[in-house]
Amino acid sequence: MRSLPYTLLGCLLGLGSLGRPRLAHGLLLFQSRRGFAWLFLARRGFVAVTFGRVVITTDPALPLPTLMHEQHHACQYERLGLLFLPVYLYWHLRAGYAANPLEQAAARCAEQWAAEHAAGSGQE
C-alpha cells in the first residue's frame, strides 16, 4: 500500500479534527468543523481534503460526486506513493488549483460518475 504514510498522516489529522471516523466507499471519512478541519478547510472555504485513503470533510452530508473526486485522489496517492504531495504542490504552485492536472483528473472522474448515475436514474 503505497499510500500508507499519507493514510497515517490523514488519521492523525482526522483525529486532530475531533471527528469520528466512518468507512465510505473504501475510504476512512472524518467529518468535523473543529480542529484541523476548521483550520485547514472551513476557514479557507474548502469542503474536503484527502491524505492517502483518509478524507477529512466539513460537510456532514458529503455529496457522492465530491466523495468520488476525493476517492480519485486516493487512487492518485496509490499510484504516486510518497511523490503525490510534492507533485500536487508543484502543480498547485505552478498552475493554481483549477489548472492542477491532479485536480482536473479528479474533477473529470467526479463528473463522469455523476453523468453515469444521472443517466442511469433517468435524470439529466
Beta strands, then each sheet from edge to edge (+ up, - down):
strand 1: 20-24
strand 2: 27-31
strand 3: 48-51
strand 4: 54-57
sheet 1: 1+ 2- 4- 3+
end
